Amino acid sequence: MPAPPTLDYLRLSYRPDLQLLFLRWTRPATSQEHREGYQTALELARQEQAGRWLIDLRSRGLADLADLHWVLEDFRAAFEAALPGTTRRIAYLTTPYHADILRPRLTEFDHDPNNSTRLQVFTEELPAQQWLQHG
């Protein structure tokens, strides 16, 4: 298996023992970097058939609303098409302050009842990993 690509704003890793893909943002990202990071992660996910992702936003902060819409609509469609036979879950790991902002945004903007990718916000890593692995 080739090593994940190196980006200065995002650390990507896959843990086969947990069957989890980790995206750890290392700094605030531009809109272009945000989208590039998700697309790069999707390529690694395709290779590993990894449908369970932990996205650590604590060093980055939240994306702007246009990028959130992009994740919920365009990226999620690509995610589902790339990994059709897998369980798809995304756990966002944030600070408590950002969790209080992101949860209502997801409720407001994530209203497609037909999507099969679950999204959840966490402020601690262990509960996020448990949800990803066991539901």
C-alpha positions in Angstrom: 0.0 0.0 0.0 1.5 3.4 -1.0 1.9 6.1 1.7 -0.9 8.6 1.9 -0.1 11.9 0.1 1.6 14.6 2.1 -0.3 17.9 2.4 1.0 20.7 4.7 -2.5 21.4 5.9 -3.9 17.8 6.3 -2.5 14.6 7.8 -4.2 11.5 6.2 -3.9 8.0 7.6 -5.8 4.8 7.5 -5.9 2.3 10.4 -6.7 -1.1 9.0 -7.0 -2.5 12.6 -9.9 -0.1 13.2 -11.0 0.2 9.6 -11.0 4.0 10.0 -9.7 6.8 7.8 -8.3 9.8 9.8 -8.2 13.3 8.4 -6.4 15.7 10.8 -6.4 19.2 9.6 -3.3 21.0 10.9 -4.3 24.6 10.2 -7.1 26.7 8.8 -7.6 25.8 5.1 -8.7 27.8 2.1 -11.7 26.7 0.2 -9.5 25.2 -2.5 -7.5 23.3 0.1 -10.7 22.2 1.8 -11.9 20.6 -1.4 -8.5 19.2 -2.4 -8.2 17.6 1.1 -11.5 15.9 0.8 -10.8 14.7 -2.7 -7.3 13.4 -1.7 -8.9 11.6 1.2 -11.5 10.0 -1.1 -8.7 8.6 -3.3 -7.2 6.9 -0.2 -10.6 5.7 0.9 -11.2 4.1 -2.5 -7.9 2.2 -2.2 -8.7 1.0 1.3 -12.5 0.7 0.8 -12.8 2.9 3.9 -16.2 4.3 4.5 -15.7 5.4 8.1 -13.9 8.7 8.5 -12.9 10.7 11.6 -12.3 14.3 10.5 -10.4 16.3 13.2 -11.3 20.0 12.8 -9.9 21.1 16.2 -6.8 22.8 14.6 -8.6 24.1 11.6 -12.0 25.4 12.7 -15.2 25.2 10.6 -15.5 25.5 6.9 -17.6 28.4 5.5 -21.2 27.7 4.5 -20.4 27.3 0.8 -17.9 24.5 1.6 -20.3 22.9 4.0 -22.9 22.8 1.3 -20.3 21.3 -1.1 -19.6 18.5 1.5 -23.2 17.8 2.0 -24.2 17.7 -1.7 -21.3 17.3 -4.1 -18.8 15.5 -2.0 -21.2 13.2 -0.4 -22.6 12.1 -3.8 -19.0 11.3 -4.9 -18.3 9.5 -1.6 -21.4 7.3 -2.0 -20.5 6.6 -5.7 -16.9 5.8 -4.8 -17.8 3.4 -1.9 -21.2 1.9 -2.8 -20.8 -1.4 -0.9 -19.6 0.1 2.4 -21.1 1.6 5.5 -20.4 5.3 5.2 -20.1 7.4 8.4 -18.3 10.7 9.0 -17.5 11.8 12.5 -16.5 15.4 12.9 -14.2 16.0 15.9 -14.4 19.6 17.0 -14.0 21.9 19.9 -17.2 22.3 22.1 -17.6 25.9 20.7 -17.5 24.7 17.1 -19.7 21.7 17.9 -22.5 24.1 19.1 -22.3 25.8 15.7 -21.9 22.7 13.5 -24.7 20.6 14.9 -27.5 23.0 14.1 -25.9 23.7 10.7 -26.0 20.0 9.9 -29.6 19.8 11.0 -30.5 22.8 8.9 -28.7 21.9 5.7 -28.5 18.1 5.8 -32.1 17.4 4.9 -31.9 14.7 2.2 -33.7 11.7 3.7 -32.4 9.4 0.9 -28.7 9.8 1.6 -26.9 6.8 3.1 -24.0 8.6 4.7 -24.4 9.4 8.3 -22.7 12.5 9.8 -22.2 13.2 13.5 -20.3 15.8 15.6 -18.2 14.9 18.6 -16.0 16.8 21.0 -14.1 13.7 22.2 -12.2 11.2 20.0 -13.1 7.9 21.8 -16.9 8.3 21.4 -16.4 9.3 17.8 -14.4 6.1 17.1 -16.9 4.0 18.9 -19.8 5.5 16.9 -17.8 5.0 13.7 -17.1 1.3 14.5 -20.4 0.3 16.1 -23.1 2.8 15.3 
